[in-house]
């Protein structure tokens, strides 16, 4: 049974910070490993976009809109990924979803999402 448990969403004023966490569990990950973990977001009426990803070797990728404000990190031993979001803007408001790509087979798994709301 695969589970991606997200936490840390909420409401904050512009300029504030939030920290999102996602824990991936399940025998699938123990057997096949995890290649990439990341966060995507979807605002109302818009498509889902990549926010940040991190490989199992620590290489990171960020959307241009969050570079310098968001930091992604990962604990390979615990299969957790964290997104530290600073200097939040109203345009960061969205549902943020955890994304995990299996190392063998490249299967993709999604969390249910956590709401982030930034008010001006």
Buried (B, 14 or more C-beta within 10 A) or exposed (E): EEEBEBBBBBEBEEEBEBBBBBBBBBEBBEEBEBBBBBBBBBBEEEEBEBBBBBBBEEEBBBBEEBEEBBBBBBEBEEBBBBBBBBEBBEEBBBBBBBBBBBBEEEEEBEBEBBEBBBEE
